Amino acid sequence: MKVYAAYYDNKIRLNSSSGGVFSRIASKFDVVYGVALTADCYGCEFVRIEGDISSIRGSKYLQAKVGESFKSVKKDLLNGKSVLFSGTGCQINGLSLFLGKEYPNLFLLDVICHGVPSPKLWKEYVEYQEKKYGKVESVNFRCKDESWQNFGMKENHLYIPRIKDPFMTFFLSDLSLRPSCYACQAKNTRMSDMTIADFWGIEEIAPEMDDGKGTSLIITRTNKGQNLFDSIEMDLRWKEVNYEDGVRHNVSEFSSVAMPQQRDSFFTDMNSMSFKSLSNKYIYGPLWKRIGRKIKHTMQYTISNPGGGQRVNNADYGLLFVFNCEE
């Protein structure tokens, strides 16, 4: 096992969750399986791609439907195609168990996973936004443009910093995760060839690798994984670090999150409350607190103001919604 900080230094990195390394890895294979938003943006699903991988680039903080993808992977492997399958640890393990044996033309790439939130919560959140702004056409969960002054905000674009976004607040507070995520078995048994993630704490561990545009954490777990890294290293900027430093600020590599005491009541309320009422109860608190917070954080997000602020570091990402306001 080796651990690296790395990034793919081109414009693809801006549209990637961290360092853009996934795109360079994907270019090595005939077929790539990954997660894309559904056409209505109400959920995620695995898709099979030969060519442009833009739809599966970037994190989606949702549970993806596997569908028939495992069967499709096996068919591709038997037809002699080189296949990259990317997903969470449990999805990687599920595919490995389904196949029942190793294939030399299959590469398994997992992402360090915090957990997956309720699909119902996400759908209700999107519908909540659509009632205000129109039909959602696309969502970028990890928008990290350097300057919103230069981005050219339009009236059909909504950017919400992650620390202000209610869905992300539910997700990062661990309230909305599925039960198995609080005792993730995939963290104990890794079947992937390589793991990638955001390199949280890069400014402390390897500041020379931190330019504010995103740095990937790469963990090679098998000879196949190391050989692939060796084949692309000349196209990356990278630095090897020890495992302890690499995961110091990324405990989801080895540890499940604790289940909050309010988790069960949250799901009970989610099934009976509107998204707005749910947010008011679990995020914003009593009215007087909401008013004070609103005054303090006025203009923290906007649907039409092009002066949305300057990004300071890669943790300052947000969700970018694009709407069709004519519908």
Contacts in CASP RR format, 6 or more apart in sequence:
PFRMAT RR
TARGET T0000
AUTHOR 0000-0000-0000
METHOD contacts of the structure
MODEL  1
MKVYAAYYDNKIRLNSSSGGVFSRIASKFDVVYGVALTADCYGCEFVRIE
GDISSIRGSKYLQAKVGESFKSVKKDLLNGKSVLFSGTGCQINGLSLFLG
KEYPNLFLLDVICHGVPSPKLWKEYVEYQEKKYGKVESVNFRCKDESWQN
FGMKENHLYIPRIKDPFMTFFLSDLSLRPSCYACQAKNTRMSDMTIADFW
GIEEIAPEMDDGKGTSLIITRTNKGQNLFDSIEMDLRWKEVNYEDGVRHN
VSEFSSVAMPQQRDSFFTDMNSMSFKSLSNKYIYGPLWKRIGRKIKHTMQ
YTISNPGGGQRVNNADYGLLFVFNCEE
1 219 0 8 1.000
1 220 0 8 1.000
1 221 0 8 1.000
1 243 0 8 1.000
2 219 0 8 1.000
2 220 0 8 1.000
2 226 0 8 1.000
2 229 0 8 1.000
2 240 0 8 1.000
3 217 0 8 1.000
3 218 0 8 1.000
3 219 0 8 1.000
3 220 0 8 1.000
3 240 0 8 1.000
3 241 0 8 1.000
3 242 0 8 1.000
3 243 0 8 1.000
3 245 0 8 1.000
3 246 0 8 1.000
3 247 0 8 1.000
4 217 0 8 1.000
4 218 0 8 1.000
4 219 0 8 1.000
4 220 0 8 1.000
4 229 0 8 1.000
4 238 0 8 1.000
4 239 0 8 1.000
4 240 0 8 1.000
4 241 0 8 1.000
5 199 0 8 1.000
5 202 0 8 1.000
5 205 0 8 1.000
5 206 0 8 1.000
5 209 0 8 1.000
5 215 0 8 1.000
5 216 0 8 1.000
5 217 0 8 1.000
5 218 0 8 1.000
5 238 0 8 1.000
5 239 0 8 1.000
5 241 0 8 1.000
5 246 0 8 1.000
6 19 0 8 1.000
6 21 0 8 1.000
6 209 0 8 1.000
6 215 0 8 1.000
6 216 0 8 1.000
6 218 0 8 1.000
6 236 0 8 1.000
6 237 0 8 1.000
6 238 0 8 1.000
6 239 0 8 1.000
7 13 0 8 1.000
7 18 0 8 1.000
7 19 0 8 1.000
7 20 0 8 1.000
7 21 0 8 1.000
7 209 0 8 1.000
7 213 0 8 1.000
7 214 0 8 1.000
7 215 0 8 1.000
7 216 0 8 1.000
7 236 0 8 1.000
7 237 0 8 1.000
7 238 0 8 1.000
8 16 0 8 1.000
8 19 0 8 1.000
8 20 0 8 1.000
8 21 0 8 1.000
8 23 0 8 1.000
8 24 0 8 1.000
8 235 0 8 1.000
8 236 0 8 1.000
9 236 0 8 1.000
9 237 0 8 1.000
12 20 0 8 1.000
12 23 0 8 1.000
12 57 0 8 1.000
13 19 0 8 1.000
13 20 0 8 1.000
13 213 0 8 1.000
13 214 0 8 1.000
14 144 0 8 1.000
14 145 0 8 1.000
14 146 0 8 1.000
14 213 0 8 1.000
15 54 0 8 1.000
15 57 0 8 1.000
15 58 0 8 1.000
15 140 0 8 1.000
16 22 0 8 1.000
16 23 0 8 1.000
16 57 0 8 1.000
16 58 0 8 1.000
16 142 0 8 1.000
16 214 0 8 1.000
17 58 0 8 1.000
17 59 0 8 1.000
17 141 0 8 1.000
17 142 0 8 1.000
17 198 0 8 1.000
18 196 0 8 1.000
18 197 0 8 1.000
18 198 0 8 1.000
18 199 0 8 1.000
18 214 0 8 1.000
18 215 0 8 1.000
18 216 0 8 1.000
18 217 0 8 1.000
18 314 0 8 1.000
19 213 0 8 1.000
19 214 0 8 1.000
19 215 0 8 1.000
19 216 0 8 1.000
20 57 0 8 1.000
20 214 0 8 1.000
20 216 0 8 1.000
21 196 0 8 1.000
21 216 0 8 1.000
21 218 0 8 1.000
21 236 0 8 1.000
22 57 0 8 1.000
22 58 0 8 1.000
22 86 0 8 1.000
22 109 0 8 1.000
22 196 0 8 1.000
22 216 0 8 1.000
23 53 0 8 1.000
23 57 0 8 1.000
24 232 0 8 1.000
24 235 0 8 1.000
24 236 0 8 1.000
25 84 0 8 1.000
25 107 0 8 1.000
25 109 0 8 1.000
25 194 0 8 1.000
25 196 0 8 1.000
25 228 0 8 1.000
25 232 0 8 1.000
26 32 0 8 1.000
26 53 0 8 1.000
26 84 0 8 1.000
26 86 0 8 1.000
28 82 0 8 1.000
28 84 0 8 1.000
28 107 0 8 1.000
28 228 0 8 1.000
28 231 0 8 1.000
28 232 0 8 1.000
29 82 0 8 1.000
29 83 0 8 1.000
29 84 0 8 1.000
29 107 0 8 1.000
30 50 0 8 1.000
30 76 0 8 1.000
30 81 0 8 1.000
30 82 0 8 1.000
30 83 0 8 1.000
31 48 0 8 1.000
31 49 0 8 1.000
31 50 0 8 1.000
31 76 0 8 1.000
31 81 0 8 1.000
31 82 0 8 1.000
31 83 0 8 1.000
31 84 0 8 1.000
32 48 0 8 1.000
32 49 0 8 1.000
32 50 0 8 1.000
32 51 0 8 1.000
32 53 0 8 1.000
32 56 0 8 1.000
32 83 0 8 1.000
32 84 0 8 1.000
32 86 0 8 1.000
33 46 0 8 1.000
33 47 0 8 1.000
33 48 0 8 1.000
33 49 0 8 1.000
33 69 0 8 1.000
33 72 0 8 1.000
33 73 0 8 1.000
33 83 0 8 1.000
33 84 0 8 1.000
33 85 0 8 1.000
33 86 0 8 1.000
34 46 0 8 1.000
34 47 0 8 1.000
34 49 0 8 1.000
34 56 0 8 1.000
34 64 0 8 1.000
34 85 0 8 1.000
34 86 0 8 1.000
34 87 0 8 1.000
35 44 0 8 1.000
35 45 0 8 1.000
35 46 0 8 1.000
35 47 0 8 1.000
35 56 0 8 1.000
35 60 0 8 1.000
35 62 0 8 1.000
35 64 0 8 1.000
35 86 0 8 1.000
35 87 0 8 1.000
36 44 0 8 1.000
36 45 0 8 1.000
36 46 0 8 1.000
36 47 0 8 1.000
36 55 0 8 1.000
36 56 0 8 1.000
36 60 0 8 1.000
37 43 0 8 1.000
37 44 0 8 1.000
37 55 0 8 1.000
37 60 0 8 1.000
37 138 0 8 1.000
37 139 0 8 1.000
38 44 0 8 1.000
38 45 0 8 1.000
40 136 0 8 1.000
41 126 0 8 1.000
41 136 0 8 1.000
41 137 0 8 1.000
41 138 0 8 1.000
41 139 0 8 1.000
42 122 0 8 1.000
42 123 0 8 1.000
42 126 0 8 1.000
43 62 0 8 1.000
43 64 0 8 1.000
43 65 0 8 1.000
43 119 0 8 1.000
43 122 0 8 1.000
43 123 0 8 1.000
44 60 0 8 1.000
44 62 0 8 1.000
44 63 0 8 1.000
44 64 0 8 1.000
44 65 0 8 1.000
45 64 0 8 1.000
45 65 0 8 1.000
45 67 0 8 1.000
46 64 0 8 1.000
46 65 0 8 1.000
46 66 0 8 1.000
46 67 0 8 1.000
46 69 0 8 1.000
47 55 0 8 1.000
47 56 0 8 1.000
47 69 0 8 1.000
48 69 0 8 1.000
48 72 0 8 1.000
48 76 0 8 1.000
49 55 0 8 1.000
49 56 0 8 1.000
56 86 0 8 1.000
58 140 0 8 1.000
58 141 0 8 1.000
58 142 0 8 1.000
59 111 0 8 1.000
59 141 0 8 1.000
59 142 0 8 1.000
60 141 0 8 1.000
61 116 0 8 1.000
61 117 0 8 1.000
61 141 0 8 1.000
61 167 0 8 1.000
61 168 0 8 1.000
61 171 0 8 1.000
62 116 0 8 1.000
62 117 0 8 1.000
62 119 0 8 1.000
62 122 0 8 1.000
63 116 0 8 1.000
63 117 0 8 1.000
63 118 0 8 1.000
63 119 0 8 1.000
63 178 0 8 1.000
64 87 0 8 1.000
64 91 0 8 1.000
66 91 0 8 1.000
70 94 0 8 1.000
70 95 0 8 1.000
70 98 0 8 1.000
70 99 0 8 1.000
73 83 0 8 1.000
73 85 0 8 1.000
73 95 0 8 1.000
73 99 0 8 1.000
73 106 0 8 1.000
74 98 0 8 1.000
74 99 0 8 1.000
76 83 0 8 1.000
77 83 0 8 1.000
77 99 0 8 1.000
77 103 0 8 1.000
77 105 0 8 1.000
77 106 0 8 1.000
80 105 0 8 1.000
81 105 0 8 1.000
82 105 0 8 1.000
82 107 0 8 1.000
83 103 0 8 1.000
83 105 0 8 1.000
83 106 0 8 1.000
83 107 0 8 1.000
84 107 0 8 1.000
84 109 0 8 1.000
85 92 0 8 1.000
85 95 0 8 1.000
85 106 0 8 1.000
85 107 0 8 1.000
85 108 0 8 1.000
85 109 0 8 1.000
86 109 0 8 1.000
86 110 0 8 1.000
86 111 0 8 1.000
87 109 0 8 1.000
87 110 0 8 1.000
87 111 0 8 1.000
88 110 0 8 1.000
88 111 0 8 1.000
88 113 0 8 1.000
88 115 0 8 1.000
88 116 0 8 1.000
88 186 0 8 1.000
89 110 0 8 1.000
89 111 0 8 1.000
89 113 0 8 1.000
89 186 0 8 1.000
89 190 0 8 1.000
89 191 0 8 1.000
89 192 0 8 1.000
90 113 0 8 1.000
90 180 0 8 1.000
90 184 0 8 1.000
90 185 0 8 1.000
90 186 0 8 1.000
91 110 0 8 1.000
92 108 0 8 1.000
92 109 0 8 1.000
92 110 0 8 1.000
92 186 0 8 1.000
92 190 0 8 1.000
92 191 0 8 1.000
92 192 0 8 1.000
93 185 0 8 1.000
93 186 0 8 1.000
93 189 0 8 1.000
93 191 0 8 1.000
95 108 0 8 1.000
96 108 0 8 1.000
96 191 0 8 1.000
99 106 0 8 1.000
107 193 0 8 1.000
107 194 0 8 1.000
107 224 0 8 1.000
107 225 0 8 1.000
107 228 0 8 1.000
108 191 0 8 1.000
108 192 0 8 1.000
108 193 0 8 1.000
108 194 0 8 1.000
109 192 0 8 1.000
109 193 0 8 1.000
109 194 0 8 1.000
109 195 0 8 1.000
109 196 0 8 1.000
110 186 0 8 1.000
110 190 0 8 1.000
110 192 0 8 1.000
110 194 0 8 1.000
110 195 0 8 1.000
110 196 0 8 1.000
111 195 0 8 1.000
111 196 0 8 1.000
111 197 0 8 1.000
112 195 0 8 1.000
112 196 0 8 1.000
112 197 0 8 1.000
112 217 0 8 1.000
112 250 0 8 1.000
112 252 0 8 1.000
112 253 0 8 1.000
113 181 0 8 1.000
113 184 0 8 1.000
113 186 0 8 1.000
113 252 0 8 1.000
114 171 0 8 1.000
114 172 0 8 1.000
114 252 0 8 1.000
114 257 0 8 1.000
115 177 0 8 1.000
115 178 0 8 1.000
115 181 0 8 1.000
115 184 0 8 1.000
115 252 0 8 1.000
115 257 0 8 1.000
116 177 0 8 1.000
116 178 0 8 1.000
116 181 0 8 1.000
117 167 0 8 1.000
117 170 0 8 1.000
117 171 0 8 1.000
117 176 0 8 1.000
117 177 0 8 1.000
117 178 0 8 1.000
118 176 0 8 1.000
118 177 0 8 1.000
118 178 0 8 1.000
118 267 0 8 1.000
118 270 0 8 1.000
120 270 0 8 1.000
121 167 0 8 1.000
121 170 0 8 1.000
121 176 0 8 1.000
121 270 0 8 1.000
121 275 0 8 1.000
122 167 0 8 1.000
124 270 0 8 1.000
124 274 0 8 1.000
124 275 0 8 1.000
125 166 0 8 1.000
125 167 0 8 1.000
125 275 0 8 1.000
126 136 0 8 1.000
126 139 0 8 1.000
127 275 0 8 1.000
128 274 0 8 1.000
128 275 0 8 1.000
128 276 0 8 1.000
129 136 0 8 1.000
129 158 0 8 1.000
129 321 0 8 1.000
129 323 0 8 1.000
130 136 0 8 1.000
130 323 0 8 1.000
133 156 0 8 1.000
133 158 0 8 1.000
133 303 0 8 1.000
133 321 0 8 1.000
133 323 0 8 1.000
133 325 0 8 1.000
134 323 0 8 1.000
134 324 0 8 1.000
134 325 0 8 1.000
134 327 0 8 1.000
135 323 0 8 1.000
135 324 0 8 1.000
135 327 0 8 1.000
136 321 0 8 1.000
136 322 0 8 1.000
136 323 0 8 1.000
136 324 0 8 1.000
137 322 0 8 1.000
137 323 0 8 1.000
137 324 0 8 1.000
138 321 0 8 1.000
138 322 0 8 1.000
139 319 0 8 1.000
139 320 0 8 1.000
139 321 0 8 1.000
139 322 0 8 1.000
140 319 0 8 1.000
140 320 0 8 1.000
141 318 0 8 1.000
141 319 0 8 1.000
142 317 0 8 1.000
142 318 0 8 1.000
143 159 0 8 1.000
143 317 0 8 1.000
143 318 0 8 1.000
143 319 0 8 1.000
143 320 0 8 1.000
144 213 0 8 1.000
144 214 0 8 1.000
144 311 0 8 1.000
144 314 0 8 1.000
144 316 0 8 1.000
144 317 0 8 1.000
144 318 0 8 1.000
145 151 0 8 1.000
145 311 0 8 1.000
146 213 0 8 1.000
146 310 0 8 1.000
146 311 0 8 1.000
147 309 0 8 1.000
147 310 0 8 1.000
147 311 0 8 1.000
148 159 0 8 1.000
148 306 0 8 1.000
148 307 0 8 1.000
148 308 0 8 1.000
148 309 0 8 1.000
148 310 0 8 1.000
149 306 0 8 1.000
149 307 0 8 1.000
149 308 0 8 1.000
149 309 0 8 1.000
149 310 0 8 1.000
151 306 0 8 1.000
152 306 0 8 1.000
153 159 0 8 1.000
153 302 0 8 1.000
153 304 0 8 1.000
153 305 0 8 1.000
153 306 0 8 1.000
153 307 0 8 1.000
153 308 0 8 1.000
154 304 0 8 1.000
155 303 0 8 1.000
155 304 0 8 1.000
155 325 0 8 1.000
156 322 0 8 1.000
156 323 0 8 1.000
156 324 0 8 1.000
156 325 0 8 1.000
157 303 0 8 1.000
157 320 0 8 1.000
157 321 0 8 1.000
157 322 0 8 1.000
157 323 0 8 1.000
158 301 0 8 1.000
158 302 0 8 1.000
158 303 0 8 1.000
158 320 0 8 1.000
158 321 0 8 1.000
158 323 0 8 1.000
159 301 0 8 1.000
159 302 0 8 1.000
159 308 0 8 1.000
159 318 0 8 1.000
159 319 0 8 1.000
159 320 0 8 1.000
159 321 0 8 1.000
160 301 0 8 1.000
160 318 0 8 1.000
160 319 0 8 1.000
160 321 0 8 1.000
161 300 0 8 1.000
161 301 0 8 1.000
161 316 0 8 1.000
161 317 0 8 1.000
161 318 0 8 1.000
162 168 0 8 1.000
162 172 0 8 1.000
162 316 0 8 1.000
162 317 0 8 1.000
162 318 0 8 1.000
162 319 0 8 1.000
163 169 0 8 1.000
164 297 0 8 1.000
164 300 0 8 1.000
164 301 0 8 1.000
165 301 0 8 1.000
165 318 0 8 1.000
165 319 0 8 1.000
166 275 0 8 1.000
166 279 0 8 1.000
166 283 0 8 1.000
167 319 0 8 1.000
168 318 0 8 1.000
168 319 0 8 1.000
169 283 0 8 1.000
170 176 0 8 1.000
170 266 0 8 1.000
170 282 0 8 1.000
170 283 0 8 1.000
171 177 0 8 1.000
173 260 0 8 1.000
174 182 0 8 1.000
174 257 0 8 1.000
174 258 0 8 1.000
174 259 0 8 1.000
174 260 0 8 1.000
174 263 0 8 1.000
175 260 0 8 1.000
175 262 0 8 1.000
175 263 0 8 1.000
175 266 0 8 1.000
175 282 0 8 1.000
176 266 0 8 1.000
176 270 0 8 1.000
177 257 0 8 1.000
177 263 0 8 1.000
181 256 0 8 1.000
181 257 0 8 1.000
182 256 0 8 1.000
182 257 0 8 1.000
182 258 0 8 1.000
182 259 0 8 1.000
183 256 0 8 1.000
184 256 0 8 1.000
187 252 0 8 1.000
187 253 0 8 1.000
187 254 0 8 1.000
187 255 0 8 1.000
187 256 0 8 1.000
190 221 0 8 1.000
192 221 0 8 1.000
193 220 0 8 1.000
193 221 0 8 1.000
193 222 0 8 1.000
193 224 0 8 1.000
193 225 0 8 1.000
193 228 0 8 1.000
194 218 0 8 1.000
194 219 0 8 1.000
194 220 0 8 1.000
194 221 0 8 1.000
194 222 0 8 1.000
194 225 0 8 1.000
194 228 0 8 1.000
194 229 0 8 1.000
195 217 0 8 1.000
195 218 0 8 1.000
195 219 0 8 1.000
195 221 0 8 1.000
195 253 0 8 1.000
196 216 0 8 1.000
196 217 0 8 1.000
196 218 0 8 1.000
196 219 0 8 1.000
197 216 0 8 1.000
197 217 0 8 1.000
197 250 0 8 1.000
197 252 0 8 1.000
197 253 0 8 1.000
198 214 0 8 1.000
198 215 0 8 1.000
198 216 0 8 1.000
198 217 0 8 1.000
198 250 0 8 1.000
198 314 0 8 1.000
199 205 0 8 1.000
199 206 0 8 1.000
199 209 0 8 1.000
199 214 0 8 1.000
199 215 0 8 1.000
199 216 0 8 1.000
199 217 0 8 1.000
199 246 0 8 1.000
199 250 0 8 1.000
200 217 0 8 1.000
200 249 0 8 1.000
200 250 0 8 1.000
200 315 0 8 1.000
201 248 0 8 1.000
201 249 0 8 1.000
202 209 0 8 1.000
202 210 0 8 1.000
202 214 0 8 1.000
202 215 0 8 1.000
202 314 0 8 1.000
203 210 0 8 1.000
203 313 0 8 1.000
204 249 0 8 1.000
205 241 0 8 1.000
205 245 0 8 1.000
205 246 0 8 1.000
205 248 0 8 1.000
205 249 0 8 1.000
206 215 0 8 1.000
206 239 0 8 1.000
206 241 0 8 1.000
208 239 0 8 1.000
209 215 0 8 1.000
209 237 0 8 1.000
209 238 0 8 1.000
209 239 0 8 1.000
210 313 0 8 1.000
210 314 0 8 1.000
212 311 0 8 1.000
212 313 0 8 1.000
212 314 0 8 1.000
213 314 0 8 1.000
214 314 0 8 1.000
215 314 0 8 1.000
217 246 0 8 1.000
217 247 0 8 1.000
217 250 0 8 1.000
218 229 0 8 1.000
218 238 0 8 1.000
219 243 0 8 1.000
219 253 0 8 1.000
220 226 0 8 1.000
220 228 0 8 1.000
220 229 0 8 1.000
247 253 0 8 1.000
247 254 0 8 1.000
260 266 0 8 1.000
262 282 0 8 1.000
266 278 0 8 1.000
266 282 0 8 1.000
269 278 0 8 1.000
269 281 0 8 1.000
269 282 0 8 1.000
270 278 0 8 1.000
273 281 0 8 1.000
280 290 0 8 1.000
284 290 0 8 1.000
284 293 0 8 1.000
299 305 0 8 1.000
299 308 0 8 1.000
302 308 0 8 1.000
311 317 0 8 1.000
END
